[in-house]
Amino acid sequence: MRKLKEYSIEFKGLEDGVHHFEFLVDAAFFGLFENALYEDAQTKVQVNLTKSQQMLILDFSMEGSIVSLCDYCLEPLNVAVDHESRIYVKFGSDYDEPSEDIVVLPRDEHALNVAQLIYDLLVTSLPIKHVHPIDESGRRSCNPEMVQKLSEYLVEDAGEADDDTDSDPRWDELKKLIDKHK
């Protein structure tokens, strides 16, 4: 199993200029994080580090796929990953992340671990909705048995059900206060 230290970039001994690093995001990578949102992927991450005396610039390029669950049928599916991002690393007295694209490292640091940056960039680059693609017939390629089973438990209109049930008298009293102030 990989260790977090495999995702460290030792920048202190590097000359000023551009340096190239490659990392692989897979099941072992997600195993490094407690409560990871995903468990498996096949994504190649390339990091171009531009080093200068005042700062570091990290250009991330991610390409591959990540395994997720379909929002409709809960079956596994591969979600394509194609993302590029830039992070600026400045030097200061304490570690800080003043914005989503700036990291401040203490001046005495000699390495930067990019594992958390890769994880955050990867997760936030994914689409909100994870669904199977639509096939030639215009239907989703979801598991039909699971879609049928889930549709049996679908609640059509929750508004009518609320009117038929007894309401909590405490809420009724609060509603009267709201009505008085209209």
BAMARVO-303320 format. One record per residue (C-alpha): residue in three letters; x, y, z; residue number from 1. Coordinates in steps of 0.001 Angstrom, whole numbers, plus 524288, in hexadecimal, padded with zeros to 5 digits. Layout:
! BAMARVO-303320
{rest: ALA; east: X; north: Y; up: Z; nr: NUM}
...
***
This chain:
! BAMARVO-303320
{rest: MET; east: 80000; north: 80000; up: 80000; nr: 1}
{rest: ARG; east: 804B8; north: 80D90; up: 7FCD6; nr: 2}
{rest: LYS; east: 80838; north: 81762; up: 80712; nr: 3}
{rest: LEU; east: 8050E; north: 825D1; up: 80755; nr: 4}
{rest: LYS; east: 81385; north: 828C7; up: 8064F; nr: 5}
{rest: GLU; east: 81389; north: 823B0; up: 7F851; nr: 6}
{rest: TYR; east: 80BA3; north: 82FEC; up: 7F4FA; nr: 7}
{rest: SER; east: 815C3; north: 83954; up: 7FA72; nr: 8}
{rest: ILE; east: 81D46; north: 8425F; up: 7F189; nr: 9}
{rest: GLU; east: 82AA2; north: 84619; up: 7F6E5; nr: 10}
{rest: PHE; east: 82C3F; north: 853D6; up: 7F18A; nr: 11}
{rest: LYS; east: 8374A; north: 858F9; up: 7FA30; nr: 12}
{rest: GLY; east: 84262; north: 85306; up: 7F22B; nr: 13}
{rest: LEU; east: 83C61; north: 855A7; up: 7E4E5; nr: 14}
{rest: GLU; east: 841AB; north: 86029; up: 7DBEA; nr: 15}
{rest: ASP; east: 838DB; north: 86B46; up: 7D7CC; nr: 16}
{rest: GLY; east: 830D7; north: 8677C; up: 7CBDC; nr: 17}
{rest: VAL; east: 826D0; north: 85D43; up: 7C7E3; nr: 18}
{rest: HIS; east: 826E5; north: 84F7C; up: 7CD7B; nr: 19}
{rest: HIS; east: 81DBF; north: 8445F; up: 7C9C9; nr: 20}
{rest: PHE; east: 81787; north: 83A56; up: 7D30E; nr: 21}
{rest: GLU; east: 80DC5; north: 82F61; up: 7D097; nr: 22}
{rest: PHE; east: 80480; north: 828B6; up: 7D9FC; nr: 23}
{rest: LEU; east: 7FA46; north: 81E07; up: 7D8B4; nr: 24}
{rest: VAL; east: 7ECFB; north: 81ED2; up: 7DF38; nr: 25}
{rest: ASP; east: 7E741; north: 8115B; up: 7E195; nr: 26}
{rest: ALA; east: 7E130; north: 80959; up: 7EC9B; nr: 27}
{rest: ALA; east: 7EDCB; north: 809F9; up: 7F489; nr: 28}
{rest: PHE; east: 7ED9E; north: 818D5; up: 7F3AE; nr: 29}
{rest: PHE; east: 7DFCA; north: 819B8; up: 7F935; nr: 30}
{rest: GLY; east: 7E3C6; north: 8103C; up: 803F2; nr: 31}
{rest: LEU; east: 7ECC5; north: 81AEB; up: 80917; nr: 32}
{rest: PHE; east: 7E110; north: 8236B; up: 80CA7; nr: 33}
{rest: GLU; east: 7D798; north: 820E9; up: 817AC; nr: 34}
{rest: ASN; east: 7C959; north: 821C5; up: 81323; nr: 35}
{rest: ALA; east: 7CD07; north: 82386; up: 804D7; nr: 36}
{rest: LEU; east: 7C16C; north: 82651; up: 7FBFD; nr: 37}
{rest: TYR; east: 7C643; north: 81CB4; up: 7F1CB; nr: 38}
{rest: GLU; east: 7CD37; north: 80FAF; up: 7F268; nr: 39}
{rest: ASP; east: 7D35A; north: 80D78; up: 7E51B; nr: 40}
{rest: ALA; east: 7D85F; north: 814B6; up: 7D92D; nr: 41}
{rest: GLN; east: 7E1EF; north: 813C0; up: 7CE1A; nr: 42}
{rest: THR; east: 7E67E; north: 821B5; up: 7CCC6; nr: 43}
{rest: LYS; east: 7F3D5; north: 826A1; up: 7C8EE; nr: 44}
{rest: VAL; east: 7F7D7; north: 8336C; up: 7CF47; nr: 45}
{rest: GLN; east: 802C4; north: 83B8D; up: 7C9A4; nr: 46}
{rest: VAL; east: 8083D; north: 846C0; up: 7D1A0; nr: 47}
{rest: ASN; east: 810F5; north: 85117; up: 7CBAE; nr: 48}
{rest: LEU; east: 817EA; north: 85880; up: 7D667; nr: 49}
{rest: THR; east: 81D34; north: 865DD; up: 7D2D2; nr: 50}
{rest: LYS; east: 826C6; north: 869C1; up: 7DD67; nr: 51}
{rest: SER; east: 82B8E; north: 87787; up: 7DFDD; nr: 52}
{rest: GLN; east: 831AC; north: 87E44; up: 7EB98; nr: 53}
{rest: GLN; east: 824BF; north: 88447; up: 7EFD9; nr: 54}
{rest: MET; east: 81AB5; north: 879AD; up: 7ED02; nr: 55}
{rest: LEU; east: 81735; north: 86CA0; up: 7E716; nr: 56}
{rest: ILE; east: 80CF8; north: 86AE0; up: 7DC7E; nr: 57}
{rest: LEU; east: 806C8; north: 85D72; up: 7DB52; nr: 58}
{rest: ASP; east: 7FFB0; north: 85A3F; up: 7CEB5; nr: 59}
{rest: PHE; east: 7F761; north: 84E06; up: 7D03F; nr: 60}
{rest: SER; east: 7F27B; north: 84628; up: 7C4AF; nr: 61}
{rest: MET; east: 7E976; north: 83AA5; up: 7C7A9; nr: 62}
{rest: GLU; east: 7E4AA; north: 830D6; up: 7BDC3; nr: 63}
{rest: GLY; east: 7DDEC; north: 823B8; up: 7BF8C; nr: 64}
{rest: SER; east: 7D1C9; north: 81EE8; up: 7C67B; nr: 65}
{rest: ILE; east: 7CC5D; north: 81D03; up: 7D417; nr: 66}
{rest: VAL; east: 7C2DF; north: 81295; up: 7D890; nr: 67}
{rest: SER; east: 7B63E; north: 8180B; up: 7DE34; nr: 68}
{rest: LEU; east: 7A845; north: 81390; up: 7E03C; nr: 69}
{rest: CYS; east: 79D6F; north: 8173B; up: 7D6D1; nr: 70}
{rest: ASP; east: 793CA; north: 820C0; up: 7DCD9; nr: 71}
{rest: TYR; east: 78867; north: 81986; up: 7D65B; nr: 72}
{rest: CYS; east: 78B3E; north: 80B08; up: 7D83A; nr: 73}
{rest: LEU; east: 79678; north: 80AC4; up: 7E22C; nr: 74}
{rest: GLU; east: 79ECB; north: 80234; up: 7D931; nr: 75}
{rest: PRO; east: 7AD60; north: 8052F; up: 7D7AF; nr: 76}
{rest: LEU; east: 7B177; north: 80D71; up: 7CC11; nr: 77}
{rest: ASN; east: 7BDCE; north: 813FA; up: 7C738; nr: 78}
{rest: VAL; east: 7BD59; north: 822CF; up: 7C730; nr: 79}
{rest: ALA; east: 7C713; north: 82935; up: 7BE00; nr: 80}
{rest: VAL; east: 7D133; north: 8324D; up: 7C3E9; nr: 81}
{rest: ASP; east: 7D78F; north: 83CEF; up: 7BBB5; nr: 82}
{rest: HIS; east: 7DBA7; north: 8487F; up: 7C3FF; nr: 83}
{rest: GLU; east: 7E646; north: 852C1; up: 7C490; nr: 84}
{rest: SER; east: 7E8D9; north: 85BC9; up: 7CFEB; nr: 85}
{rest: ARG; east: 7F330; north: 864F7; up: 7D53E; nr: 86}
{rest: ILE; east: 7F738; north: 866BA; up: 7E373; nr: 87}
{rest: TYR; east: 8004F; north: 87183; up: 7E82D; nr: 88}
{rest: VAL; east: 80923; north: 86E88; up: 7F3BB; nr: 89}
{rest: LYS; east: 80E69; north: 87A3A; up: 7FB1F; nr: 90}
{rest: PHE; east: 81765; north: 87A4C; up: 806EA; nr: 91}
{rest: GLY; east: 813C2; north: 88045; up: 813FF; nr: 92}
{rest: SER; east: 814CE; north: 87E0C; up: 82285; nr: 93}
{rest: ASP; east: 809FD; north: 873D7; up: 823F6; nr: 94}
{rest: TYR; east: 8029D; north: 86A41; up: 81B6F; nr: 95}
{rest: ASP; east: 7F634; north: 87048; up: 815DF; nr: 96}
{rest: GLU; east: 7ECA6; north: 86ED3; up: 80A9E; nr: 97}
{rest: PRO; east: 7E731; north: 87C90; up: 8089D; nr: 98}
{rest: SER; east: 7DFE6; north: 8789C; up: 7FC43; nr: 99}
{rest: GLU; east: 7DD1B; north: 86C96; up: 7F432; nr: 100}
{rest: ASP; east: 7E8C8; north: 86EDD; up: 7EB53; nr: 101}
{rest: ILE; east: 7F2E5; north: 87426; up: 7F4ED; nr: 102}
{rest: VAL; east: 7FA7E; north: 86CA7; up: 7FF4A; nr: 103}
{rest: VAL; east: 803F5; north: 8731D; up: 808C2; nr: 104}
{rest: LEU; east: 80F0B; north: 86A7D; up: 80DB6; nr: 105}
{rest: PRO; east: 8182C; north: 86DAB; up: 81902; nr: 106}
{rest: ARG; east: 8254E; north: 872B3; up: 81423; nr: 107}
{rest: ASP; east: 82CB2; north: 8675A; up: 81A4E; nr: 108}
{rest: GLU; east: 824FF; north: 85CDB; up: 812CE; nr: 109}
{rest: HIS; east: 82CB2; north: 85501; up: 80903; nr: 110}
{rest: ALA; east: 821D4; north: 84C91; up: 8032E; nr: 111}
{rest: LEU; east: 81390; north: 84D99; up: 7FF6D; nr: 112}
{rest: ASN; east: 80A7B; north: 841F7; up: 80053; nr: 113}
{rest: VAL; east: 800D7; north: 84303; up: 7F512; nr: 114}
{rest: ALA; east: 7F822; north: 83757; up: 7F8B1; nr: 115}
{rest: GLN; east: 7ED81; north: 83FBA; up: 7FEF5; nr: 116}
{rest: LEU; east: 7EE33; north: 8498D; up: 7F3CF; nr: 117}
{rest: ILE; east: 7EC9E; north: 83EA6; up: 7E9D2; nr: 118}
{rest: TYR; east: 7E135; north: 838DC; up: 7F166; nr: 119}
{rest: ASP; east: 7DA41; north: 845FE; up: 7F2B2; nr: 120}
{rest: LEU; east: 7DC5F; north: 849CE; up: 7E485; nr: 121}
{rest: LEU; east: 7D7E2; north: 83C85; up: 7DFB6; nr: 122}
{rest: VAL; east: 7CB7A; north: 83C1E; up: 7E7E0; nr: 123}
{rest: THR; east: 7C789; north: 84A17; up: 7E4BF; nr: 124}
{rest: SER; east: 7CA08; north: 84844; up: 7D631; nr: 125}
{rest: LEU; east: 7BFB5; north: 83D96; up: 7D4EF; nr: 126}
{rest: PRO; east: 7B1EF; north: 840A7; up: 7D041; nr: 127}
{rest: ILE; east: 7A78D; north: 841A7; up: 7DAC2; nr: 128}
{rest: LYS; east: 79F08; north: 83767; up: 7D456; nr: 129}
{rest: HIS; east: 7A499; north: 829D9; up: 7D1EA; nr: 130}
{rest: VAL; east: 79BE5; north: 82254; up: 7C86D; nr: 131}
{rest: HIS; east: 79D72; north: 817BB; up: 7BE50; nr: 132}
{rest: PRO; east: 79E33; north: 81CC2; up: 7B058; nr: 133}
{rest: ILE; east: 79281; north: 81C78; up: 7A734; nr: 134}
{rest: ASP; east: 792FB; north: 8114A; up: 79D4D; nr: 135}
{rest: GLU; east: 78EF5; north: 81148; up: 78EED; nr: 136}
{rest: SER; east: 78095; north: 80F5A; up: 7923C; nr: 137}
{rest: GLY; east: 78057; north: 81B9A; up: 79AA7; nr: 138}
{rest: ARG; east: 78004; north: 8148B; up: 7A7BD; nr: 139}
{rest: ARG; east: 789A9; north: 81479; up: 7B2C6; nr: 140}
{rest: SER; east: 791BC; north: 80827; up: 7B3BE; nr: 141}
{rest: CYS; east: 78DF2; north: 8068D; up: 7C204; nr: 142}
{rest: ASN; east: 78AD1; north: 7F998; up: 7C84E; nr: 143}
{rest: PRO; east: 77C32; north: 7F814; up: 7C512; nr: 144}
{rest: GLU; east: 77974; north: 7EF38; up: 7D0BE; nr: 145}
{rest: MET; east: 77EF6; north: 7F926; up: 7DA38; nr: 146}
{rest: VAL; east: 777C2; north: 80485; up: 7D3C8; nr: 147}
{rest: GLN; east: 76B05; north: 7FCBD; up: 7D4C2; nr: 148}
{rest: LYS; east: 76D88; north: 7F972; up: 7E308; nr: 149}
{rest: LEU; east: 770BC; north: 8078C; up: 7E67B; nr: 150}
{rest: SER; east: 764B5; north: 80CA8; up: 7DF50; nr: 151}
{rest: GLU; east: 75C1B; north: 8040F; up: 7E807; nr: 152}
{rest: TYR; east: 7607B; north: 80C4A; up: 7F3A7; nr: 153}
{rest: LEU; east: 75F1C; north: 8195C; up: 7ECCE; nr: 154}
{rest: VAL; east: 75632; north: 822FB; up: 7F3C1; nr: 155}
{rest: GLU; east: 74E8B; north: 82AA2; up: 7E98D; nr: 156}
{rest: ASP; east: 74905; north: 83627; up: 7F134; nr: 157}
{rest: ALA; east: 74D26; north: 83888; up: 7FF1D; nr: 158}
{rest: GLY; east: 744D4; north: 844FC; up: 7FFFE; nr: 159}
{rest: GLU; east: 737C3; north: 83DCB; up: 8008A; nr: 160}
{rest: ALA; east: 73CBF; north: 83462; up: 80AD6; nr: 161}
{rest: ASP; east: 7404F; north: 83FAE; up: 813C5; nr: 162}
{rest: ASP; east: 73268; north: 84512; up: 81350; nr: 163}
{rest: ASP; east: 72C5F; north: 83836; up: 817C0; nr: 164}
{rest: THR; east: 7350A; north: 835F9; up: 82388; nr: 165}
{rest: ASP; east: 73306; north: 83C31; up: 830C0; nr: 166}
{rest: SER; east: 73BD4; north: 847C3; up: 832C7; nr: 167}
{rest: ASP; east: 743D0; north: 84A74; up: 83EBF; nr: 168}
{rest: PRO; east: 73C85; north: 8546B; up: 84759; nr: 169}
{rest: ARG; east: 7494A; north: 85B79; up: 84A4C; nr: 170}
{rest: TRP; east: 74AF9; north: 85E8B; up: 83BD6; nr: 171}
{rest: ASP; east: 73CDC; north: 862EF; up: 83AE6; nr: 172}
{rest: GLU; east: 73F3D; north: 86D1E; up: 8456D; nr: 173}
{rest: LEU; east: 74B67; north: 871FC; up: 83E6B; nr: 174}
{rest: LYS; east: 743E9; north: 872F7; up: 831A0; nr: 175}
{rest: LYS; east: 739E1; north: 87B9F; up: 8386B; nr: 176}
{rest: LEU; east: 744CF; north: 884F0; up: 83C6E; nr: 177}
{rest: ILE; east: 74985; north: 885D5; up: 82E6D; nr: 178}
{rest: ASP; east: 73BB4; north: 8886A; up: 82984; nr: 179}
{rest: LYS; east: 739FE; north: 8938C; up: 83359; nr: 180}
{rest: HIS; east: 745CD; north: 89ABC; up: 82E02; nr: 181}
{rest: LYS; east: 74184; north: 89A74; up: 81FCB; nr: 182}
***
